[in-house]
Amino acid sequence: MDADALTDARRAEWERLEQLSRASLDGAGVDELIVRYRAASADLAELKTSVGDSPQSAYLSTILVRARLRLTGASDNVLTLTARFFADQLPAALYRLRWTTLVVAVVFIAISVGTAAWISSDPALIATLGPPDMLEQYADESFTGYYTENPAAVFMGMVWWNNFWIALQCVLFGVTGIWPVYILLQNAMGLGTAGAVMAAHDRADLMLLYILPHGLLEMTSIFVAGAAGLHLFWSWVAPGHRSRGESLAAEGRSLATVAIGLILSLFLAGLIEGFVTGWSLPWPLKIGIGVAALAVFLVYMLVIGGRAYRRGETGDLVEYEAGTPRLLAG
């Protein structure tokens, strides 16, 4: 379809819709506004399907936004927007990250396990980590004492902020492409080094017991943050048919959605770490709570997110909320 030809053919109708959007209307005028709004919406859908983003579709979008405001008087209310955010935008944004998240998780785990195996297999490498008595105290007391040395609520707040700060850095500085990789590598090697110390003192099983309850959801959230940062980087490296600025803006809006979701998932992981991991509950129950929390997150991400994505959601704002991306003269 020729966008210019459609614009020439429909220009009078679109201009009439714009006039009605600005005019004081009686009953017949409102009816005409609705009819022309529906016709123009169909024209916009045809333009989007045939040629994608274009000056013609941007021009028509502007007219439709004004007509919608004339009809509704305001955007959707807060409750409607909140429901749409959690039912559509957030799960769809998470779903788009699923494969990158899996790759990040596999690489992170491989680096952590490889680091632990490499260091723990060589006593000389273990010795470089500190005096033997200090390492023994870490394995026997400090590692487990970390989870109970502060009141549960205080500890929960500490770990939540620490983990959210890591996730936020991955998203905010993801545009560099380097920072998320650095943050993830640093944490993977740190976890592997701790694992080496615990393994060297025959405490690897204890470390797993203390990490699994909260770590399943916590680490998955960090993997999602790393994936989000890498997607942001790739949006300007390979923008496709959009300009780099448009691609980066759209991906940035979607990943801001993800960042809000990670606040909640990491808060839940913090609750588990503060009130479950270090306290006197049976280990099967503790790990079961962690598995259940991860299962809820994955169902939300993969099942609900998949459905929203197939309905056309991406996690970005709808055009009405985001505004017309760009108008070109000529």
C-alpha positions in Angstrom: 0.0 0.0 0.0 1.2 3.5 -0.8 1.1 5.6 2.3 1.1 8.9 0.4 -1.8 7.7 -1.7 -3.8 6.8 1.3 -3.0 10.1 3.0 -4.1 12.0 -0.1 -7.3 10.0 -0.3 -8.2 10.4 3.4 -6.8 13.8 4.2 -10.1 15.6 4.1 -11.7 13.0 6.5 -8.7 13.2 8.9 -8.9 17.0 8.9 -12.6 16.8 9.6 -11.9 14.5 12.5 -9.4 17.1 13.8 -11.9 19.9 13.5 -14.5 17.8 15.4 -11.9 17.2 18.2 -11.6 20.9 18.7 -15.3 21.9 18.3 -18.2 22.2 20.7 -20.4 19.2 19.7 -24.1 18.4 19.9 -25.4 14.9 19.7 -25.0 14.6 15.9 -21.5 15.9 16.2 -20.5 13.3 18.8 -21.9 10.6 16.6 -19.9 11.9 13.7 -16.7 12.1 15.8 -17.1 8.4 16.9 -17.6 7.3 13.3 -14.7 9.2 12.0 -12.5 8.1 14.9 -13.2 4.5 14.1 -12.5 5.0 10.4 -9.2 6.8 11.2 -8.2 4.1 13.6 -8.7 1.5 10.8 -6.5 3.7 8.5 -3.8 3.9 11.2 -3.8 0.1 11.6 -3.5 -0.3 7.8 -0.6 2.1 7.7 1.2 0.4 10.6 0.7 -3.1 9.0 1.8 -2.0 5.6 4.7 0.4 6.1 5.3 0.4 9.9 6.3 3.7 11.5 6.1 6.6 9.0 5.4 10.4 9.0 1.9 9.6 7.8 1.1 7.2 10.7 2.7 9.7 13.2 0.5 12.5 11.8 -2.6 10.4 12.1 -1.7 9.2 15.6 -1.6 12.8 16.7 -5.1 13.4 15.4 -6.4 10.2 17.0 -4.9 11.1 20.4 -6.7 14.4 20.3 -10.0 12.8 19.3 -9.7 10.2 22.0 -9.1 12.9 24.6 -12.2 14.6 23.3 -14.2 11.4 23.7 -12.9 10.3 27.1 -11.8 13.6 28.6 -8.8 11.9 30.3 -6.5 8.8 30.2 -7.5 5.6 32.0 -7.8 5.8 35.7 -5.0 4.7 38.0 -6.6 1.4 38.9 -7.1 0.5 35.2 -3.5 1.5 34.4 -2.2 -0.5 37.4 -4.2 -3.6 36.4 -2.9 -3.4 32.8 0.7 -2.9 34.0 0.6 -6.1 36.1 -1.6 -8.2 33.8 0.0 -7.2 30.4 3.0 -4.9 30.3 5.2 -6.3 33.0 4.8 -10.0 32.2 5.2 -9.3 28.5 8.4 -7.4 29.1 9.8 -10.2 31.3 8.8 -12.8 28.6 10.8 -11.0 26.0 13.9 -11.5 28.1 13.4 -15.3 28.7 16.1 -16.6 26.4 18.7 -14.0 27.3 17.9 -14.7 31.0 18.6 -18.4 30.4 21.9 -17.7 28.7 23.0 -15.3 31.5 22.0 -17.9 34.2 23.9 -20.7 32.5 27.0 -18.6 32.1 26.8 -17.2 35.6 26.4 -20.7 37.2 29.2 -22.1 35.0 31.6 -19.3 36.1 30.6 -19.7 39.8 31.0 -23.5 39.8 34.2 -23.4 37.7 35.8 -20.8 40.1 34.8 -22.8 43.1 36.2 -26.1 41.6 39.4 -24.4 40.5 40.3 -22.7 43.8 39.2 -25.5 46.1 41.3 -28.1 44.1 44.5 -26.2 44.9 45.5 -25.6 48.6 47.9 -22.9 47.4 45.1 -20.9 45.9 43.0 -21.4 49.1 45.9 -20.0 51.1 46.0 -16.8 49.1 42.5 -16.0 50.3 43.6 -15.5 53.9 45.0 -17.0 57.1 43.8 -20.6 57.7 42.1 -19.7 61.0 40.2 -16.9 59.4 39.0 -19.1 56.6 38.0 -21.8 59.0 36.0 -19.3 61.1 34.3 -18.1 57.9 33.3 -21.7 57.0 32.3 -22.7 60.5 30.7 -19.5 61.9 30.7 -16.3 59.8 28.9 -17.7 56.7 25.8 -18.9 58.7 26.0 -16.2 61.3 25.6 -13.6 58.6 21.9 -14.6 58.3 21.1 -14.0 61.9 23.5 -11.4 63.3 20.9 -8.6 62.6 17.2 -8.4 63.4 15.2 -10.0 60.6 13.5 -6.8 59.3 16.8 -4.9 59.3 18.6 -7.7 57.5 15.8 -8.0 55.0 16.1 -4.3 54.2 19.9 -4.6 53.8 19.9 -7.5 51.4 17.0 -6.1 49.4 18.8 -2.8 48.9 22.1 -4.5 48.0 20.4 -6.8 45.5 18.3 -4.1 44.0 21.3 -1.8 43.6 23.1 -4.6 41.7 20.0 -5.1 39.5 19.5 -1.4 38.9 23.1 -1.0 37.8 22.6 -3.8 35.2 19.6 -2.0 33.8 20.6 1.6 34.1 24.1 1.1 32.7 23.1 -1.7 30.3 23.5 0.8 27.4 27.3 0.4 27.8 27.2 -3.3 27.2 30.2 -3.7 29.5 28.8 -2.8 32.9 26.2 -5.6 33.2 28.8 -8.1 32.1 31.3 -6.7 34.7 28.7 -6.8 37.5 27.6 -10.3 36.8 31.2 -11.6 36.4 32.2 -10.0 39.6 29.3 -11.6 41.5 29.8 -15.0 39.9 33.4 -15.1 40.9 32.7 -13.8 44.4 30.1 -16.6 44.9 32.5 -19.1 43.5 35.3 -18.0 45.8 33.0 -18.3 48.8 32.0 -21.7 47.6 35.7 -22.7 47.3 36.3 -21.8 51.0 33.2 -23.7 52.1 34.1 -26.7 50.0 37.7 -26.8 51.3 36.3 -27.1 54.8 33.6 -29.7 53.8 30.8 -27.2 54.2 29.6 -27.0 50.5 26.4 -28.8 51.4 25.7 -26.2 54.2 26.3 -23.4 51.8 23.7 -24.8 49.4 21.2 -25.2 52.2 21.6 -21.5 53.1 21.5 -20.2 49.6 18.7 -22.2 48.0 15.7 -20.8 50.0 16.1 -17.1 48.9 18.7 -17.6 46.2 16.5 -19.2 43.7 14.3 -16.1 43.3 17.1 -13.6 44.1 19.5 -14.9 41.5 16.8 -15.3 38.9 15.9 -11.6 39.4 19.6 -10.7 39.0 19.8 -12.8 35.8 16.7 -10.9 34.4 18.3 -7.6 35.3 21.5 -8.6 33.4 19.4 -9.7 30.4 17.5 -6.4 30.5 20.8 -4.5 30.4 22.1 -6.5 27.5 18.8 -5.9 25.6 19.2 -2.2 26.1 22.7 -2.3 24.8 21.6 -4.3 21.7 18.7 -1.9 21.0 21.1 0.8 19.8 23.7 -1.6 18.3 21.1 -3.2 16.0 18.0 -0.9 16.0 16.4 -2.5 12.9 14.0 -0.3 10.9 13.9 2.3 13.6 16.5 5.0 14.3 18.9 4.3 17.2 17.2 6.9 19.3 13.7 5.5 18.8 14.9 1.9 19.4 16.7 2.9 22.6 13.7 4.9 23.8 11.3 2.1 23.2 13.5 -0.5 24.8 14.3 1.9 27.7 10.5 2.2 28.5 10.0 -1.5 28.4 13.0 -2.2 30.7 11.9 0.5 33.1 8.8 -1.7 33.4 11.1 -4.6 34.2 13.0 -2.6 36.8 9.7 -1.9 38.7 8.9 -5.7 38.6 12.4 -6.5 40.0 11.8 -4.2 43.0 8.9 -6.5 43.9 10.6 -9.9 43.2 13.7 -8.8 45.1 11.6 -7.6 48.0 10.0 -11.1 48.2 13.5 -12.7 48.0 14.6 -10.4 50.8 11.6 -11.4 52.9 12.6 -15.0 52.5 16.2 -14.3 53.3 15.4 -12.3 56.3 12.6 -14.4 57.8 13.2 -17.9 56.5 16.8 -18.7 55.5 18.5 -18.2 58.8 15.8 -19.2 61.2 14.7 -22.4 62.9 12.6 -24.1 60.3 13.0 -27.5 58.7 15.2 -27.3 55.7 12.7 -29.0 53.4 10.2 -26.3 54.3 12.7 -23.5 53.8 13.7 -24.8 50.3 10.1 -25.5 49.5 9.2 -21.9 50.1 12.1 -20.8 47.8 11.0 -23.2 45.1 7.4 -22.0 45.4 8.5 -18.4 45.1 10.5 -19.1 42.0 7.7 -21.2 40.5 5.3 -18.2 40.9 7.8 -15.9 39.2 8.4 -18.3 36.3 4.7 -18.9 35.7 4.2 -15.1 35.7 7.1 -14.6 33.4 6.6 -17.5 30.9 2.9 -18.3 31.0 1.1 -15.0 31.7 3.9 -13.1 29.9 3.6 -15.4 26.9 -0.1 -14.8 26.6 0.3 -11.1 26.9 3.1 -11.1 24.4 1.1 -13.0 21.9 -1.7 -10.4 22.3 0.8 -7.8 21.0 2.2 -6.5 24.3 5.9 -5.7 24.5 6.1 -3.9 27.9 6.3 -0.5 26.2 3.7 2.2 26.7 0.8 2.2 24.3 1.1 5.0 21.7 -1.4 7.1 23.5 0.7 7.0 26.7 4.1 7.4 25.1 3.1 10.1 22.6 3.8 10.5 19.0 7.4 9.3 18.5 8.4 11.8 15.8 6.9 14.0 13.1 8.8 14.7 9.9 8.2 17.6 7.6 7.9 17.0 3.8 
